[in-house]
Amino acid sequence: MIINISEAKANLSKLVNMACHGEEVIIAKNNLPLVEIVPHKLKGKRTLGLLTGKTKIPDDIIEEDETINEMFYGQSIPDENDIQ
């Protein structure tokens, strides 16, 4: 069913009910379709901890890597003792 905006304003609850029962409802302006009223689909429930035990985090994950530092900074980072 294609309906103009002015008619949709007056009959919105009826149109929503029709869409929820499977009928195609399109709102048009100057006979050009603009939007379609469709029922909302519920999203599936998210499961926390879905990957628990399936991944491994290395113990040294927060340690700096000299190779990456050289690629990022272009040189080695000086030790604290070398800074004057």
C-alpha positions in Angstrom: 0.0 0.0 0.0 1.3 3.4 -1.0 0.0 6.3 1.1 0.8 10.1 1.0 2.3 11.8 4.0 -0.9 13.7 4.9 -2.9 10.5 5.0 -0.1 8.8 7.0 -0.2 11.5 9.7 -3.9 10.9 10.2 -3.6 7.1 10.2 -0.2 6.3 11.6 -1.3 3.8 14.2 -3.4 1.9 11.6 -0.4 1.8 9.2 2.0 0.6 11.9 -0.5 -2.2 12.8 -0.8 -3.2 9.1 3.0 -3.3 8.8 3.3 -5.5 11.9 0.9 -7.9 10.3 3.0 -8.3 7.2 1.5 -5.7 4.9 3.8 -3.5 2.8 3.3 0.1 3.8 5.1 2.9 1.8 4.8 6.6 2.6 5.1 8.8 -0.5 5.4 12.6 -1.2 4.0 13.8 -4.5 3.5 10.1 -5.4 7.2 9.4 -5.0 8.0 6.7 -2.5 10.1 8.0 0.4 10.0 5.5 3.3 8.7 2.1 4.1 7.2 1.1 7.4 8.6 -2.2 8.5 8.4 -4.1 11.9 11.4 -3.9 14.2 13.5 -7.0 14.3 14.9 -7.9 17.7 18.6 -8.5 17.9 20.0 -11.7 19.4 21.2 -11.7 22.9 24.9 -11.1 23.3 26.9 -13.6 25.3 29.6 -12.3 27.5 32.8 -14.4 27.5 32.2 -16.0 24.2 35.9 -16.3 23.5 36.9 -17.3 27.0 39.7 -19.9 26.8 39.8 -19.7 23.0 42.5 -17.0 22.7 45.9 -16.6 24.3 47.3 -13.3 25.5 51.1 -13.3 25.8 52.6 -12.5 29.1 54.8 -9.8 27.6 52.0 -7.9 25.9 52.8 -4.6 27.5 56.6 -4.9 27.0 58.2 -2.7 24.3 59.6 -4.3 21.2 62.9 -2.8 20.0 62.1 -3.6 16.3 58.7 -1.8 16.4 60.3 1.1 18.2 62.9 1.5 15.5 60.2 1.3 12.8 58.1 3.9 14.6 60.7 6.3 15.8 63.4 5.6 13.2 66.0 4.9 15.8 66.5 3.1 19.1 65.0 4.7 22.2 67.8 5.8 24.5 67.9 4.3 28.0 67.1 6.5 30.9 70.8 6.4 31.9 71.8 7.9 28.4 69.5 10.9 28.8 71.4 14.0 30.0 
